Amino acid sequence: MRKLIMTLGLLIAFQISFGQHNANVDLSNQLKISAAVPDMPAMEILNFSGTKVDLDDYKDKVLILDFWDTSCATCIQLMPHVKEVQKEVGDKAQIFAVTWQSKELITEFYKKNKYLKEKNAYLPTIVSDSLLKKYFPYQGVPHTVFIYKGKVKAITYPDYIKSKFIDELIANEKLDIPVKDDFNTKTVIHDSADANLKGKVLITGYRDDLQFKGGLPIEKDSVTGMYVTSLINTSIFNAFKRLYNFIDPPNFLWIPGRVEWNVKDPSMYEYQSNTIGPRIWDTKYAICYQRFSQDTLSKKEMAKLVMNDLVSFLGVSASIEKKEKDVIIIRKTDKSQENAVKPTDGRRVEGADNLAFLLDVSELYPPAFDESGFKEIIEIPDYSSLEKLNEQILYYGLEAVREKKVIEVMIIKERGH
């Protein structure tokens, strides 16, 4: 199970695609905010009125370049929203998807992608790009650029592809939104008092000038000579989860059914899907934490110190308790399999324990547990409801039922609540 959770982490990470991991990317042509955009040759484009597009034709409009590729699940999921924004703003702006991938590959991708077909979300797409990514280099997509009146106005995230920000840019000729800089290496917050520093704990809100790192990085700072333990631009809930991964690593996922909120507003502690956008949420509620110390400890002991700091300064705590909760139990069934049909064209998992893990990943169900011991390959085309799930796993002699079970739960509690 631990290996599966590690695999899940990789899958989640690659919802944002990192297609240019080369640390030696040429930045000599990189355009910064306020820079004038040079004239460019016409570029090959799909889903547009012609086969070529000249970006110079859009100097009087807000021009948005939304970089993506076919390995970026987040990019694809956002395409219906981007198309809706284009429809909403009309001639005030022009949004182009941009990819380094070939015309042939993208044509085939658009032809076969069921999600985009269902949503009719095909965007005007500049293909085979090699020039724009020189001017706007990135390590990961999505990567979004706003241009207005021939100048770069923002290099940011697709959360900001909204009519309100387009209108703001037209009205003010500038945007005050986070900068996405994939080549920023700054990880430590310094100030003028650090010259005589003996130690400190610093907690701030969102900082777009710091490089994000997962886990619990501890590094020796070249300026102060001290050890700096960091949590950068993370939700408070995610900070607690990361710390518990070092203090007492779980062998399960912290899905909604394993979390209790004793707080006024849970949306302040963790981004709620399909709301304002994760990056916009970050600017309101994410935190940066740094502890400067003369020496360091094991990750487990340091995580305990960080946990105490967060509880003390933020007035909110996280504890792990055992509570009786609704769960899904996968077990062998006594029901007749006479009319059961073998599922095809679905997700394939090896064993019912991995099926339980798949249900947890979906977050459509309470925490799932396998009590069947079934180890063979299971194919599941549709597990969007318990009824549909049971129709399919009957073929394997299994059933999934709702029961009560005492399980580990994370309790998030505000002081005085």
N, C-alpha and C positions, 0 to 999 in steps of 0.2 A: 504493500500500500504506500509506503514512504516513497518508493521509486515512482509510483503513479502520480503522487502529489508533486514531485520534482518535475515530472513530465508536464503536468498541468501548468506549472509555473512558466515553463518554456513556451507552451502554447499561448498562454495569456500574453506573455511578453511580445510574441510575434503577431498579435493582433495589430500592433504597430510594427511595420516592416523596417528592418535595418538592412538596407540594401547596399550601403557604402561604408563598410566597416574599416576601410583603409584609412589608417591614421595619417597617411601622407597625402591626403587629398590636396590638390593644388588650390590654394585660396587667393592666388594673385589677382584673379579677376572678380573676386567677391564684391558685391554691391552691399553697402550698409544703408540703414535708414537715412533718408534725406538725399541720397545719391541720385544723380540724374541717370536715367536709363538710356543707354546708347541705342542708336538705330540698329535694327536687326533685319536679316533677310526673312522673306516669307517662309512660313513653316508648314509642314504637312499636318493635316488635321482630319479627324473623322467626325461624323454626326454634326456637320456644319453645312452652311449654304454652298461652300466651295470645297475644293480639295487642299487649298492653301489659305493661310491666314497671315496678315501683316499686322503685328501688334501696334504699329505706329498709327493705325486707323482708329485706335481707341484712346488717344491721348486726352480727349475731352470727357471721357467716362472714367468711372472707377473700374480699374482692371484688376481682376483677382486671378492669380495663378495657383492652382491647387495641385501640388505634386503628389503622385501616387504610383503604385504598381500593383500587379495582380496578386501578389503575395500578402497584401495589406488588407486584412479583414475589416479593420476600422474604416479605411478609405471607402471600401465598397458599401458598407452599411450606411455611410453618410451621403451617398450619391443622391438618394431620393430627396433628402433635405436640401442639398445644394441646388437641385433642379427647382425645387419649390421656391427657394430664395430668388433664383434668377427670374422666375415667373412673377414674383411679388414686386421686384424692383424695376422690372422692365428695362427701358433704355438707359436708366441711370448708371447701370453697371454691366460689365460682361465678365462672366466667370468661365475660365478654361481649365479643364483637367489637363495635367501635363505628365507624360511618362517617357522614360528612356526606352521603353519597350517598343518593338516594331509594329508597323501598321498591320501586318499579317497576324501577329500574335494577338493584338488588341481586338481586331475584327473578330477573330475566332472566339476570344473570351466573351465579348459582348453577345455573340450569337448563342453561346452555350450557357451563360449564367442565368439560372432560373430566377434568382432574387431580383436582378435588374429587369428581367423580362416582365415579371409580375408587377413591378412598380413602375414600369416604363420610364426608367431613370437613366437613360443614356445621355451623357454629357458631351458637349463639344470637347474633343480630346486631341491635344497636340501630341503626336507620336514621334518616336525615334529621336527624342530630344537629346542633344549633347551640348547645346549652347546655353539654354536657360539654367541648367544645373551648374554651369561654370559661374554664372552671375549670382546664383542663389544656391550654393552648395549645402548639402544636408547629409546627416548620417542616417536619419530615419524619416519615413513618411507615415502619416500625412505631414505636409510642410506647406504653409500657406503664405503667399505674398500679396500685399495690397500695393497697387501703383495708381497714382493720380497726377494728372497734368505732367506726365513725363518723369515723375520722381517716385522713389521707393518710400512708401508711407508706413509700412508695417511688414515684419517678417515674423510670423506667429503661428497659431494653431487653427484648425478648421472650425473650432467652436465659435470663432468670431465672424464666420460667414453668415451674417444675419443682417436684415435690412436696417436695424437700428445703428449698426456700426458703419454701414455704407452711407446712411444719411448723416451720421456724425462727421464722417470724413469729408463729405461734400460741403457741409456747413462750416467746418473749422479748418479744413485742409490739413488735419493731423489726427492721429489716433493715439490715445493713451491706453495701450493694451500690452500684455506681456510680450517680450521678445523671445523667439525660439532661436537659440544659438547652439547648434549641435557640437560646436568646436570650443565652447567655453570650458576651461579647465579649473576655474575657481571653485574651491570647495570650503573655504574658511572665511568667516566674517571677522574682519579686523576693524579696530578703531584706534584713535590717537592715544588712548589710555593703555594700550597693550604693551607699551615699552617697559612698564614696570609691573607687568602682570604676573601674579602668583597662582591664579586659578579663577575660573568663573563658569557660570552656567548662563547661557543666552537662549531665549526663546522668542522668536519673531513670527510674523505672518509670512505669507508667500514671498519668495525672493526669486526673480527671474534671472538674477546675475550669478546664481550658484548652480553647479553641475549636480544633477540628481544621481544618487547611488542607492542601490537597494541594500537590504540586510542591515547591518549595524557597523558601518565603516569606522575604523579607528586609525588615524594617521598622525605622523609626527609633523607638526607645522614648522616650516622653514623660517618663519618670521619670529615666532615666540619661543621655538624650541620645545613646545609643550605638546602633549598628546591631545588630539581633538577627536571626540566621539560625536557623530552626527546623525541626524535624521533630517533630510532635506525635502521640503515641499511635499509633505505627506499629510493625509488625514489623521486625526487623533486616533480613530479606530484602527487604521492601518498601522500606526505607530505601536499601539498595544499588541496587535497581532505579531508584528515583527519582533518585538521584545520577548513575547512568550515563545517564539520559535527558538530562542536561545535559552530561556529560563527553564521551560518544560515543554519540549517540542511535541505537538499533537500528532496523532496518526490519522487525522481526519481534516476536513475542510471547515472553516468557520462560515458556514452557510447561514442564511437568515434564521433557520430553525434552531440554531445553536447559539443565538445571541438574544439577550434580554436587555431592553433599554429602559433604565430608570432615570430618564432625562426629560427636560421640557421639549426639546426638539432634536430628534435623532439626525435630521438632515444637516445639522451643524457639525456632526462628527464623522459622517461618511457620505460620499456623493450618492444620490439616489438616481438610478438609471433613467434616461429619457427625460431629464429635467432641463436645467439651464446650460448643460455642457460641462464636462469634467474640468477643463482648464479655467473656465469662468468661475466655477465653484472653488477651485484652488485659490484664486485670487481673493476670495472672500473668507475662506475657512481653513486652508492648509496651514501647517506650521513648519517652521525650521527650528531645530534644536541643536545646540552645540555645547559640549562640556569640555573645557580646557583643564587639564590636570598635569601634575608633575610626572606622574608615572601611569601605567596602565595595568589593567587586570585581565582576567579571562573574559571572553565575550559574555559568558553566563553571568559573572559577577558584575560586569559593567552594565549589562542589561537591567539588572536589579536596581542599580543606582539611577539609571535613566528613568526607569519606571517610577521610582520614588520622587524624582524631580518633577515629572509630568503631573503626578498626583498632587504634589505640594503647590506647584505654580498654577496649574490649570483648574484645580478644584474638581477633577473628575477622576474616577478610579476604574480599574478593570480587575475583576477577580474570576477565577474558574471555580464553579460549583457544580455539584451533581443534582440534577432535577429531573422529575418525571415529565416527559415530553411526548408529543405525537411523533411517531416514526413510521417508516415503511419497512416491513419485514419481507424478504424474499425467501420463500420456502418451497419444498416439494408439495405438489397438490394431489389430492385424491380424485379430482375431477377427470372425467373421461376425455381422452385425447382423440377420440374417433373422428371428430370433424375438424380437428385442428389443422391449420394450413401453415406450411413452412414459410416463414418470412423471407423475403428477398429484397435486394437493393437497399439495404439499410446499414446502420452502424454495426460493426462487428467487434465484439468484446470476448475475451477469453475468460470464461467463468462468471458465476453469479456475483462474486465479490467485486469484479470489475464493472458489472452491470450496476451494482449499488453505487459505486464510485461515479459512474456516468450520470446517474440520477442526481447525485449530490452536485456535480458540476453544472447540471442544467438549472438548478435552483428552482425547479418546478414542484418539488416535493419536500416533505419533512426529511430529516436525516434518514438515510437508507442503510439497512444492514442485511447481510446474507446469512441465512441459517440453513441453507440447502446443501452447501458443499459441492454444488454443481460446478464442474471444471471444464466443460467443453465449450466450443465456440457458440456464441449466441448472436443472432442477427436481429436488429431492431430498427425497422424503417421509421416507426412513429411512436414516440413515448410521451406525447404532449398531454396525455391524460392517463389516469390509472386504469380506466376501462380499456383504452387502446393498448396500453402496455400489457395487460393481462390477456387480451385476445392473442397477442403475439407470443408471449412466453409460455402459453399453454402447450404449444408444440414441443417445448423442451421439458414438459412435466413440472412446470413451475407456476407459482402465483405470487402476487405482491399484495399485501394486506396492510391496512392501517392498524396500529396497536399503540399502546403506551409502553414506554421504556425509560429507565433512569439512565441519563446520559450526561456527559460533561457539557456545560454551557458557560459562555462568557457573559458576565454581568457588567454592563457599563452603567455607572452610577454617579450622578452629580452630587457634590457635597450639599447636604441639607435637603436632598430630594426624597 
